Amino acid sequence: MNTQNTLEQLQKLKLHGMAKRYEAVLNQSSHQQPEPHTLIALLIEAESGYRTHQRTQLYLRLSRLRYNATPEQVNCTPGRGLTKEQLITFCDGMFIEKSENLLITGATGCGKSYLACALGRQACMLGYRTLYYSMNRFIEALATARLDGSYIKWVNFIAKTPLLILDDFGLQSLKGSEKKQ
């Protein structure tokens, strides 16, 4: 059996996780290498993990989150009106699964955007596509879609996105033309 040929075929088939794990197994001494059925399980596990990681990285990149925040970094204090239990409840993603809205309110500078980005990041980690827009950018994207004829396509794309984060909502009043959109 030609191991180099096997590695090349795994790469050609775009099974990069399997290829990496197979190469690691080949670098072990022959008495440390797993049995065939264990090797197959290891290769499948590696490919599954690789694809999950790649999907998560893609979702994070496409979400354009404002902050690189994680739920662990969110400060939960009674003064902020957020408990650890509430944060844990939001981090499980059930509000997304149930198509529920989440409204984060508070004074300027209290961390609403940071919390929203942390929840958005967690959603990406759970496998949900996420989009983050400041309200100004959202209105601009909407107007641009109307002008270039891609409005229906853009609205369908937004509708298919499980988590849409609209930040700075209500910060500025909408103009007449923006209200109609």
C-alpha positions in Angstrom: 0.0 0.0 0.0 1.4 3.4 -1.0 0.8 5.8 1.8 1.8 8.9 -0.1 -0.7 8.0 -2.8 -3.4 7.7 -0.1 -2.5 11.1 1.3 -2.6 12.7 -2.2 -6.0 11.2 -2.8 -7.4 12.4 0.5 -6.2 15.9 -0.5 -7.7 15.6 -4.0 -11.0 14.6 -2.4 -10.7 17.6 -0.1 -10.7 15.5 3.0 -8.2 17.7 4.7 -9.0 16.6 8.3 -8.6 13.0 7.4 -5.3 13.7 5.5 -3.9 15.5 8.5 -4.9 12.7 10.9 -3.6 10.0 8.5 -0.3 11.8 8.2 0.0 12.0 12.0 -0.7 8.3 12.3 1.9 7.5 9.7 4.5 9.4 11.7 3.9 7.1 14.7 6.0 4.0 15.1 4.3 0.9 13.7 3.5 -0.6 17.1 1.8 2.6 18.2 -0.5 2.8 15.1 -4.2 2.0 15.7 -6.0 -1.0 14.4 -7.9 -0.5 11.1 -11.3 -0.1 12.6 -9.9 2.4 15.2 -8.1 4.2 12.4 -11.3 4.6 10.4 -13.1 6.0 13.4 -10.2 8.5 14.1 -10.2 9.6 10.4 -13.9 10.2 10.4 -13.8 12.1 13.7 -10.9 14.2 12.4 -12.8 15.1 9.2 -16.0 15.9 11.1 -14.1 18.2 13.5 -12.2 19.9 10.6 -15.5 20.6 8.8 -17.2 21.9 11.9 -14.2 24.2 12.5 -14.1 25.4 8.9 -17.9 26.1 9.0 -17.6 28.0 12.2 -14.7 30.1 10.9 -16.8 30.9 7.8 -19.8 31.9 9.8 -17.7 34.1 12.0 -16.0 35.8 9.1 -19.4 36.4 7.2 -21.1 37.6 10.4 -18.9 40.8 10.5 -19.3 41.0 14.3 -18.2 44.4 15.7 -16.4 42.9 18.7 -14.4 39.7 19.1 -16.3 38.9 22.3 -17.0 35.6 23.9 -19.7 34.8 26.6 -17.0 34.1 29.1 -15.8 37.7 28.8 -19.2 39.2 29.5 -19.4 40.8 32.9 -22.5 39.6 34.7 -23.4 41.7 37.7 -26.7 42.7 39.3 -25.9 46.3 38.5 -25.9 45.5 34.8 -29.2 43.6 35.1 -27.6 40.4 33.8 -27.0 37.2 35.7 -24.8 34.3 34.8 -27.9 32.1 34.6 -29.5 34.4 32.1 -26.4 34.5 30.0 -26.1 30.7 30.0 -29.7 30.4 29.0 -29.1 32.7 26.0 -25.8 30.9 25.1 -27.6 27.6 24.5 -29.2 29.1 21.3 -32.7 28.0 22.1 -34.0 31.5 21.4 -32.7 31.1 17.9 -34.2 27.6 17.5 -37.6 28.9 18.7 -37.3 32.0 16.4 -37.6 34.3 19.4 -36.4 37.9 19.5 -34.0 39.2 22.0 -34.0 42.9 22.9 -31.0 44.2 24.8 -31.5 47.6 26.3 -29.5 49.8 28.6 -27.6 53.1 28.9 -25.0 54.1 26.4 -21.7 52.4 27.1 -23.0 49.6 29.3 -22.0 46.8 26.9 -25.1 46.0 24.8 -23.1 45.7 21.6 -20.5 43.6 23.3 -23.1 41.3 24.7 -24.8 41.0 21.3 -21.5 40.2 19.6 -20.7 37.6 22.3 -24.1 35.9 21.7 -23.5 36.2 17.9 -20.1 34.5 18.3 -21.7 31.7 20.4 -24.4 31.2 17.7 -21.7 30.8 15.1 -20.0 28.2 17.3 -23.4 26.4 17.6 -23.6 26.3 13.8 -26.1 29.2 13.2 -25.4 31.7 10.4 -25.3 35.1 12.0 -25.3 38.7 10.5 -24.4 41.8 12.4 -25.5 45.2 11.2 -25.4 48.6 12.8 -28.8 50.2 12.0 -27.2 52.8 9.7 -25.4 50.1 7.7 -28.6 48.0 7.6 -30.5 50.9 6.1 -27.7 51.6 3.6 -27.7 48.0 2.5 -31.4 48.0 2.2 -31.3 51.2 0.0 -28.5 49.8 -2.1 -30.4 46.5 -2.7 -33.4 48.5 -3.8 -31.3 50.6 -6.2 -29.4 47.8 -7.8 -32.4 45.5 -8.2 -31.3 42.8 -5.7 -33.8 43.7 -3.1 -35.8 40.5 -3.2 -32.6 38.4 -3.2 -31.2 40.4 -0.2 -34.4 40.2 1.8 -34.6 36.4 1.2 -30.9 36.1 2.3 -31.8 38.1 5.5 -34.9 35.9 6.1 -32.8 32.7 5.8 -30.3 33.9 8.4 -31.2 32.4 11.8 -29.7 35.3 13.8 -29.8 38.9 12.7 -28.2 41.4 15.1 -29.3 45.0 14.6 -27.2 47.3 16.7 -27.8 50.9 17.6 -31.5 50.5 16.8 -33.3 53.7 17.6 -30.2 55.7 18.1 -31.1 58.1 15.3 -34.5 58.9 14.0 -35.3 57.5 10.5 -35.9 59.9 7.6 -39.1 59.8 5.6 -37.7 57.6 2.8 -36.1 55.2 5.3 -39.4 54.7 7.1 -41.0 53.4 3.9 -38.4 50.8 3.2 
